Amino acid sequence: MDYLAALLLVYASLMLVIHVTSWKLAEHWYGGVSWVKRWLPLDRVVRGEAVFWVLALLAWPLWPPGAFRIIIAIFAVIHLAVWVVVDARRNSGPLLGNWPVRKIARALGTFDFMEAFVLAGIIWVTARRLL
Protein backbone atom coordinates (compact mmCIF):
# COMPACT_ATOMS: atom_id res chain seq x y z
CA MET A 1 0.00 0.00 0.00
CA ASP A 2 2.97 2.32 0.55
CA TYR A 3 3.92 2.12 -3.13
CA LEU A 4 0.40 3.10 -4.12
CA ALA A 5 0.47 5.94 -1.58
CA ALA A 6 3.77 7.20 -3.03
CA LEU A 7 2.40 7.01 -6.57
CA LEU A 8 -0.75 8.88 -5.52
CA LEU A 9 1.33 11.51 -3.74
CA VAL A 10 3.33 12.29 -6.89
CA TYR A 11 0.33 11.99 -9.23
CA ALA A 12 -1.89 14.17 -7.00
CA SER A 13 0.84 16.80 -6.73
CA LEU A 14 1.10 17.06 -10.51
CA MET A 15 -2.67 17.16 -10.86
CA LEU A 16 -2.92 19.88 -8.22
CA VAL A 17 -0.59 22.12 -10.21
CA ILE A 18 -2.61 21.51 -13.36
CA HIS A 19 -5.96 22.03 -11.64
CA VAL A 20 -4.94 25.34 -10.16
CA THR A 21 -4.20 26.62 -13.69
CA SER A 22 -6.94 24.76 -15.55
CA TRP A 23 -9.03 27.85 -16.30
CA LYS A 24 -6.15 29.18 -18.38
CA LEU A 25 -5.60 25.80 -20.09
CA ALA A 26 -9.32 25.68 -20.96
CA GLU A 27 -9.05 29.03 -22.73
CA HIS A 28 -6.26 27.61 -24.88
CA TRP A 29 -8.14 24.37 -25.57
CA TYR A 30 -11.26 26.10 -26.81
CA GLY A 31 -9.75 29.36 -28.05
CA GLY A 32 -8.19 28.25 -31.34
CA VAL A 33 -4.88 26.70 -32.35
CA SER A 34 -2.64 26.21 -29.33
CA TRP A 35 0.19 24.07 -27.97
CA VAL A 36 -2.30 22.75 -25.39
CA LYS A 37 -4.43 21.08 -28.07
CA ARG A 38 -1.37 19.39 -29.52
CA TRP A 39 0.29 18.22 -26.30
CA LEU A 40 -2.73 17.81 -24.04
CA PRO A 41 -5.75 16.86 -26.12
CA LEU A 42 -8.97 16.61 -24.14
CA ASP A 43 -9.26 12.82 -24.42
CA ARG A 44 -5.72 12.34 -23.06
CA VAL A 45 -6.38 14.64 -20.12
CA VAL A 46 -9.69 12.97 -19.32
CA ARG A 47 -8.07 9.51 -19.40
CA GLY A 48 -5.22 10.69 -17.20
CA GLU A 49 -7.63 12.04 -14.61
CA ALA A 50 -9.81 8.93 -14.75
CA VAL A 51 -6.76 6.72 -14.16
CA PHE A 52 -5.86 8.83 -11.12
CA TRP A 53 -9.33 8.40 -9.64
CA VAL A 54 -9.25 4.65 -10.29
CA LEU A 55 -5.95 4.55 -8.36
CA ALA A 56 -7.61 6.60 -5.61
CA LEU A 57 -10.37 4.00 -5.41
CA LEU A 58 -7.78 1.21 -5.28
CA ALA A 59 -6.24 2.98 -2.29
CA TRP A 60 -9.57 2.88 -0.42
CA PRO A 61 -8.02 1.61 2.86
CA LEU A 62 -5.78 4.70 2.99
CA TRP A 63 -8.66 7.13 3.26
CA PRO A 64 -10.20 8.05 6.58
CA PRO A 65 -13.72 6.67 6.91
CA GLY A 66 -16.67 8.96 6.42
CA ALA A 67 -17.00 12.05 4.29
CA PHE A 68 -13.54 11.83 2.74
CA ARG A 69 -14.31 8.41 1.25
CA ILE A 70 -17.66 9.66 -0.06
CA ILE A 71 -15.94 12.62 -1.75
CA ILE A 72 -13.34 10.30 -3.32
CA ALA A 73 -16.12 8.06 -4.64
CA ILE A 74 -18.11 11.01 -6.04
CA PHE A 75 -15.11 12.48 -7.88
CA ALA A 76 -14.20 9.03 -9.21
CA VAL A 77 -17.72 8.50 -10.58
CA ILE A 78 -17.75 11.96 -12.17
CA HIS A 79 -14.37 11.45 -13.88
CA LEU A 80 -15.17 7.93 -15.07
CA ALA A 81 -18.49 9.18 -16.51
CA VAL A 82 -16.73 12.03 -18.31
CA TRP A 83 -14.24 9.51 -19.72
CA VAL A 84 -17.08 7.40 -21.11
CA VAL A 85 -18.79 10.45 -22.63
CA VAL A 86 -15.59 11.82 -24.20
CA ASP A 87 -14.69 8.44 -25.71
CA ALA A 88 -18.25 7.94 -26.98
CA ARG A 89 -18.30 11.39 -28.64
CA ARG A 90 -14.77 11.30 -30.03
CA ASN A 91 -15.89 11.32 -33.67
CA SER A 92 -19.02 13.40 -33.13
CA GLY A 93 -17.52 16.87 -33.17
CA PRO A 94 -16.80 19.23 -30.30
CA LEU A 95 -17.96 17.93 -26.94
CA LEU A 96 -19.32 21.26 -25.75
CA GLY A 97 -20.57 22.51 -29.08
CA ASN A 98 -20.58 26.27 -29.55
CA TRP A 99 -20.43 27.33 -25.93
CA PRO A 100 -18.49 30.57 -25.40
CA VAL A 101 -14.84 29.98 -24.47
CA ARG A 102 -15.07 32.10 -21.32
CA LYS A 103 -18.10 30.16 -20.08
CA ILE A 104 -16.33 26.83 -20.60
CA ALA A 105 -13.17 28.10 -18.93
CA ARG A 106 -15.16 29.44 -15.97
CA ALA A 107 -17.11 26.20 -15.51
CA LEU A 108 -14.01 24.02 -15.74
CA GLY A 109 -12.07 26.38 -13.52
CA THR A 110 -14.77 26.27 -10.84
CA PHE A 111 -14.97 22.48 -10.86
CA ASP A 112 -11.20 22.12 -10.89
CA PHE A 113 -10.88 24.61 -8.02
CA MET A 114 -13.16 22.39 -5.92
CA GLU A 115 -11.20 19.34 -7.05
CA ALA A 116 -7.96 21.04 -6.00
CA PHE A 117 -9.13 20.93 -2.38
CA VAL A 118 -9.77 17.18 -2.69
CA LEU A 119 -6.35 16.71 -4.28
CA ALA A 120 -4.76 18.67 -1.43
CA GLY A 121 -6.53 16.35 1.01
CA ILE A 122 -5.23 13.31 -0.84
CA ILE A 123 -1.72 14.74 -0.74
CA TRP A 124 -2.05 15.38 2.99
CA VAL A 125 -3.36 11.90 3.82
CA THR A 126 -0.83 10.06 1.62
CA ALA A 127 2.08 12.17 2.92
CA ARG A 128 1.07 11.39 6.52
CA ARG A 129 0.85 7.71 5.63
CA LEU A 130 4.36 7.72 4.15
CA LEU A 131 5.88 9.63 7.08
Rosetta blueprint (number, residue, H / E / L):
1 M L
2 D H
3 Y H
4 L H
5 A H
6 A H
7 L H
8 L H
9 L H
10 V H
11 Y H
12 A H
13 S H
14 L H
15 M H
16 L H
17 V H
18 I H
19 H H
20 V H
21 T L
22 S H
23 W H
24 K H
25 L H
26 A H
27 E H
28 H H
29 W H
30 Y H
31 G L
32 G L
33 V L
34 S L
35 W H
36 V H
37 K H
38 R H
39 W H
40 L L
41 P L
42 L H
43 D H
44 R H
45 V H
46 V H
47 R H
48 G H
49 E H
50 A H
51 V H
52 F H
53 W H
54 V H
55 L H
56 A H
57 L H
58 L H
59 A L
60 W H
61 P H
62 L H
63 W L
64 P L
65 P L
66 G L
67 A H
68 F H
69 R H
70 I H
71 I H
72 I H
73 A H
74 I H
75 F H
76 A H
77 V H
78 I H
79 H H
80 L H
81 A H
82 V H
83 W H
84 V H
85 V H
86 V H
87 D H
88 A H
89 R L
90 R L
91 N L
92 S L
93 G L
94 P L
95 L L
96 L L
97 G L
98 N L
99 W L
100 P L
101 V H
102 R H
103 K H
104 I H
105 A H
106 R H
107 A H
108 L H
109 G H
110 T H
111 F H
112 D H
113 F H
114 M H
115 E H
116 A H
117 F H
118 V H
119 L H
120 A H
121 G H
122 I H
123 I H
124 W H
125 V H
126 T H
127 A H
128 R H
129 R H
130 L H
131 L L
